[in-house]
Amino acid sequence: MTAPRFGNLRDGPAPAAAGGETFAELLRDGGARVERIASRAVRDGDWYEQGWGEFVLLASGAARLAFADGTERALAPGDWVHLPAGCRHRVAWTDPSVETLWLAVHLPPG
């Protein structure tokens, strides 16, 4: 039997600089991948259009996601989004005064 693992989402690398993000894989199992993302002062981040679905929870801070159709959605702690495969999106903004922490679950295809 494998022993349980414990951790805290606040433990991990800080964003390298204002406008930056750091990514840390917390777990990979059954085709899914769980990732911790820390960001600060992101403005108009890179576009993503992934071949898999992703569940994202905003744990702390504040953010806005932008979508290919021109819409944006503000997120506060506790808000989550399911981004289906092929959903073109980006981080439009994160709070410059605090670190924004995300929990992302990359889902297996199918």
LUMMIMI-468928 format. One record per residue: residue in three letters; x negated, y negated, z of N, C-alpha, C in turn. Coordinates in steps of 0.2 Angstrom, whole numbers, plus 2048, in hexadecimal, padded with zeros to 3 digits. Last residue first. Layout:
<pts>
[ALA,[X,Y,Z],[X,Y,Z],[X,Y,Z]];
...
</pts>
This chain:
<pts>
[GLY,[836,7C3,78C],[83C,7C8,78B],[840,7C7,791]];
[PRO,[827,7C0,794],[82B,7BF,78E],[831,7C5,78E]];
[PRO,[826,7BB,7A6],[824,7C0,7A0],[829,7BF,79A]];
[LEU,[825,7AA,7AB],[828,7B1,7AA],[826,7B5,7A5]];
[HIS,[81C,7A1,7B6],[81C,7A3,7AF],[81F,7AA,7AE]];
[VAL,[820,796,7C2],[820,79E,7C1],[821,79F,7B9]];
[ALA,[819,78A,7CB],[81B,78C,7C5],[81B,793,7C4]];
[LEU,[81B,77D,7D6],[81A,784,7D6],[81D,787,7CF]];
[TRP,[812,76E,7D9],[817,772,7D5],[815,779,7D6]];
[LEU,[80F,75E,7E1],[80E,766,7E1],[814,769,7DD]];
[THR,[807,74F,7E0],[80E,753,7DE],[80C,75A,7DD]];
[GLU,[800,744,7EB],[7FF,74A,7E7],[806,74D,7E6]];
[VAL,[805,732,7EA],[804,739,7ED],[803,73E,7E8]];
[SER,[805,727,7E1],[803,726,7E8],[802,72D,7EC]];
[PRO,[80A,72A,7D4],[803,729,7D5],[801,728,7DC]];
[ASP,[815,737,7D0],[814,732,7D5],[80C,730,7D5]];
[THR,[814,73B,7BE],[814,73D,7C5],[812,737,7CA]];
[TRP,[81C,73C,7AE],[81A,738,7B4],[819,73C,7BA]];
[ALA,[81E,746,7A5],[81E,73F,7A3],[81B,73A,7A8]];
[VAL,[819,755,7A0],[81A,751,7A6],[819,749,7A4]];
[ARG,[823,75C,793],[81C,759,796],[81E,756,79C]];
[HIS,[829,768,787],[829,764,78D],[823,761,78F]];
[ARG,[832,773,77D],[82D,76E,77D],[82E,769,783]];
[CYS,[836,783,780],[838,77C,782],[833,777,782]];
[GLY,[831,790,77D],[832,78B,777],[835,784,779]];
[ALA,[83A,798,78A],[835,798,785],[836,793,77F]];
[PRO,[842,78C,796],[842,792,792],[83C,792,78D]];
[LEU,[83F,787,7A5],[83D,784,79E],[83D,78B,79A]];
[HIS,[848,782,7B3],[846,788,7AF],[845,786,7A7]];
[VAL,[844,779,7C1],[846,779,7BA],[844,780,7B7]];
[TRP,[848,771,7D0],[845,776,7CC],[848,776,7C5]];
[ASP,[845,767,7DF],[848,768,7D8],[844,76D,7D5]];
[GLY,[83D,766,7EA],[843,76B,7EB],[846,76C,7E4]];
[PRO,[839,755,7E8],[838,75B,7EB],[83E,760,7EC]];
[ALA,[840,750,7D8],[83E,74E,7DF],[83D,755,7E2]];
[LEU,[83F,74A,7C7],[83F,750,7CC],[83D,74D,7D3]];
[ALA,[848,744,7B9],[844,743,7BF],[844,749,7C3]];
[ARG,[846,747,7A8],[84A,749,7AE],[845,748,7B4]];
[GLU,[849,741,797],[845,742,79D],[849,743,7A3]];
[THR,[84B,743,786],[84E,742,78C],[848,743,791]];
[GLY,[845,746,779],[845,73F,77C],[848,73E,783]];
[ASP,[845,753,775],[84A,74F,773],[84A,748,775]];
[ALA,[83A,758,77C],[839,756,775],[83F,752,772]];
[PHE,[839,751,78D],[83B,756,788],[83A,753,781]];
[ALA,[831,74E,79C],[833,74B,796],[834,751,791]];
[LEU,[832,74C,7AE],[831,750,7A8],[834,74D,7A2]];
[ARG,[82C,744,7BB],[831,743,7B6],[82E,748,7B0]];
[ALA,[82A,745,7CD],[828,746,7C6],[82E,744,7C2]];
[ALA,[823,745,7DE],[828,743,7D9],[825,743,7D2]];
[GLY,[81F,74F,7EC],[81D,74A,7E7],[824,748,7E3]];
[SER,[821,761,7EC],[820,75A,7F0],[81E,755,7EA]];
[ALA,[826,76B,7E4],[826,76C,7EB],[825,766,7EF]];
[LEU,[830,76F,7D7],[82C,769,7D9],[82C,76A,7E1]];
[LEU,[82F,77E,7CE],[832,77B,7D4],[82D,775,7D6]];
[VAL,[832,786,7BF],[82E,781,7C2],[832,77E,7C8]];
[PHE,[831,794,7B5],[835,791,7BA],[831,78C,7BE]];
[GLU,[830,797,7A4],[82D,795,7A9],[832,792,7AE]];
[GLY,[82F,7A2,796],[832,79E,79A],[82E,79C,7A0]];
[TRP,[823,7A1,788],[826,7A5,78E],[82A,7A0,792]];
[GLY,[81B,79A,780],[81F,7A0,77D],[822,7A4,782]];
[GLN,[81D,788,782],[81A,78F,783],[81E,794,780]];
[GLU,[818,77A,77F],[81D,77E,77C],[81B,785,77C]];
[TYR,[813,76A,786],[813,771,786],[819,774,783]];
[TRP,[80A,75B,785],[810,75F,783],[80E,766,784]];
[ASP,[801,753,792],[801,757,78C],[808,75A,78B]];
[GLY,[809,744,79A],[804,74A,799],[805,74E,793]];
[ASP,[80D,736,79E],[80D,739,797],[808,73F,796]];
[ARG,[803,736,7AC],[808,732,7A8],[807,734,7A1]];
[VAL,[800,73A,7BD],[801,73C,7B6],[805,738,7B2]];
[ALA,[7FD,738,7CA],[7FD,732,7C5],[7FD,735,7BE]];
[ARG,[7F9,748,7CD],[7F9,742,7D0],[7F9,73C,7CA]];
[SER,[7FC,75A,7D1],[7FB,754,7CC],[7FC,74D,7D0]];
[ALA,[7FA,76B,7D1],[7F9,765,7D5],[7F8,75F,7D0]];
[ILE,[802,77A,7D1],[7FF,775,7CD],[7FF,76E,7D1]];
[ARG,[800,78B,7D2],[801,785,7D6],[7FE,780,7D1]];
[GLU,[809,799,7CB],[804,794,7CA],[806,78E,7CF]];
[VAL,[80C,7AA,7C7],[80E,7A4,7CB],[808,79F,7CC]];
[ARG,[811,7B4,7B9],[80B,7B0,7BC],[80E,7AA,7C0]];
[ALA,[817,7C4,7B5],[818,7BD,7B7],[812,7BA,7BA]];
[GLY,[813,7D1,7B2],[814,7CD,7AD],[816,7C6,7AE]];
[GLY,[812,7D6,7BF],[817,7D8,7BB],[819,7D4,7B5]];
[ASP,[808,7C9,7C5],[80B,7CF,7C6],[811,7D0,7C2]];
[ARG,[7FE,7BD,7CC],[800,7C0,7C6],[802,7C7,7C7]];
[LEU,[7FC,7AE,7D6],[7FE,7B5,7D5],[800,7B7,7CE]];
[LEU,[7F7,7A2,7D5],[7F8,7A5,7DC],[7F9,7AC,7DB]];
[GLU,[7EC,798,7CC],[7F0,79E,7CC],[7F1,7A1,7D3]];
[ALA,[7EC,787,7CB],[7E9,78C,7CF],[7EE,792,7CE]];
[PHE,[7E8,778,7C3],[7EC,77E,7C3],[7E9,783,7C7]];
[THR,[7E9,766,7C5],[7E5,76C,7C6],[7EA,772,7C6]];
[GLU,[7E9,757,7BB],[7ED,75C,7BE],[7E8,762,7BF]];
[GLY,[7E8,745,7BB],[7E6,74C,7BA],[7EA,751,7BD]];
[GLY,[7EA,738,7BE],[7EC,73A,7B7],[7EB,741,7B6]];
[ALA,[7DD,737,7C8],[7E3,734,7C7],[7E4,736,7BF]];
[ALA,[7D4,747,7C9],[7D4,73F,7C9],[7DB,73D,7C7]];
[ALA,[7D7,754,7CC],[7D0,752,7CB],[7CF,74A,7CC]];
[PRO,[7E2,758,7D9],[7E1,756,7D2],[7DA,753,7D2]];
[ALA,[7DB,765,7E4],[7DF,75F,7E3],[7DE,75D,7DC]];
[PRO,[7DD,777,7E6],[7D9,771,7E4],[7DE,76B,7E3]];
[GLY,[7E5,77C,7F6],[7E3,77D,7EF],[7DF,776,7ED]];
[ASP,[7F3,77C,800],[7EC,77E,7FF],[7EA,77F,7F8]];
[ARG,[800,77B,7FE],[7FC,775,7FF],[7F5,776,7FF]];
[LEU,[806,787,7FE],[805,784,7F8],[801,77D,7F8]];
[ASN,[7FD,794,807],[801,78E,807],[800,78A,801]];
[GLY,[7FF,7A6,809],[7FB,7A0,807],[800,79A,808]];
[PHE,[7FC,7B7,809],[7FF,7B1,80C],[7FB,7AB,809]];
[ARG,[800,7C8,804],[7FB,7C2,804],[800,7BC,806]];
[PRO,[801,7D9,80B],[804,7D2,808],[7FF,7CD,808]];
[ALA,[7F8,7E7,804],[7F9,7E2,80A],[7FC,7DC,807]];
[THR,[7FD,7F5,7FC],[7FA,7EF,7FC],[7FC,7EA,801]];
[MET,[7FC,806,800],[800,800,800],[7FC,7FA,800]];
</pts>
